[in-house]
Amino acid sequence: MITAVMPTYARYDVALERGEGVYAFGTDGRRYLDFGAGIAVASLGHCHPHLVKALKTQAETLWHVSNLYNIPGQERLAERLVANTFADAVFFNNSGNEAVELGFKMMRKFQSENGHPERYRIISVEGAFHGRSLAGLSAGKQQKQTAGFGPLTDGFDQVAFGNLNEMKSAVTPKTAGIVIEPIQGEGGIRPMDDDYLRGVRAICDDFNLLLQFDEVQTGIGRTGKLFAYQWPDVKPDILSSAKGLGGGFPIGATMATEKVAATMGAGSHGSTFGGNPLAMACANAVLDVVLSDGFLENVNSMSERLREGLNDLVTKYPHHLTGVRGKGLLLGLRFRGDGSEAGAMVAKANALGLLSVPAGDNIMRLIPPLVIADAHVDEALGILNKALAETAGRAD
Ligand SMILES: *Cc1c(COP(=O)(O)O)cnc(C)c1O
């Protein structure tokens, strides 16, 4: 008989019931060091006191009002995102997928409003993940996710990873824009070269296309800057944010320059829940912490420590590991083999008290809360060493 919860997930044998900082506790009383953070969502760890206070205070004040009215928390959050990025305006939604898909709509709307309704096609990069709606799947084109859901939505083309020539030749008179994750997350922590991103920006400028960065996973401090595009300083026209933005409260945000946002007049888009006061209170509280002095410095120094330790493991277990990639606290440990090894190691590490997340390309993702300290990094490395030693069949 089918389980009451629809069987769409292959779940690990872990049930968490409580969290405190970088640790989560299972219903079996076990303690886990959480280097998965709910897939890069709990960026301030579990039950961060500042977030708890913000949510409690808002819960006792006002939960929900419609976007028929002004919502002061939205104005504050939007102004702060604008002040700290390329963007001039923000639309709030509830998830990464929605934040990405609104970007697709905006590309089409912009071209249409500028006299080019024939420019509706969007180019994505092989290995991409843009969410599970029909348009998200159509942009991602991952066989495993699209199987059985066809036909896909028309208007999406895909080019090889990191190939600028192919990107250029894929542009046609029907192209509206390009969507890219600066570092592919689900695809296996695959970073785009700075020069590649610059090249894509130049293509967009040459052909009057819009550039959308999907920073649902890379944003809100995850890579050591507020957004990953700020490393190479290649500015998009549209950016989608979600995951870490609410620190665990569902929220998405689609950010854009004025020329793009100005084409989205009253009635052009909407969301019942998007920008709800509870979500705004949480995201504003997240920004209080992420934008505070020294926060991103900690992300970068913890990243260095973790990367160094992971590189040591690669040296120590060359038959099992081939390298480390990623930026900030979005790091991937790559396993050697037919593709199942990283997933098996995630399960093994779970059993030893370390949570992490698998990704494509045989990657074990280490995406801890951004508030970790030296001792957490060392503890995680110790557990990984133990798990690898057991797998390698040696005791050390
Ligand atoms: C997680 C993710 C999404 C989808 O976000 P949801 O909140 O699950 O809809 C889209 N793009 C990227 C890059 C992601 O990592």
The ligand as a Gaussian input file, in Angstrom:
#p B3LYP/6-31G(d) Opt

LIG

0 1
 C       17.048000      24.570000      -5.094000
 C       17.200000      25.271000      -6.375000
 C       16.088000      25.662000      -7.144000
 C       14.673000      25.302000      -6.773000
 O       14.296000      25.836000      -5.552000
 P       12.939000      25.334000      -4.847000
 O       12.816000      26.220000      -3.645000
 O       13.114000      23.894000      -4.518000
 O       11.840000      25.539000      -5.820000
 C       16.312000      26.384000      -8.309000
 N       17.565000      26.701000      -8.700000
 C       18.646000      26.354000      -7.997000
 C       19.995000      26.760000      -8.461000
 C       18.506000      25.605000      -6.815000
 O       19.589000      25.242000      -6.135000

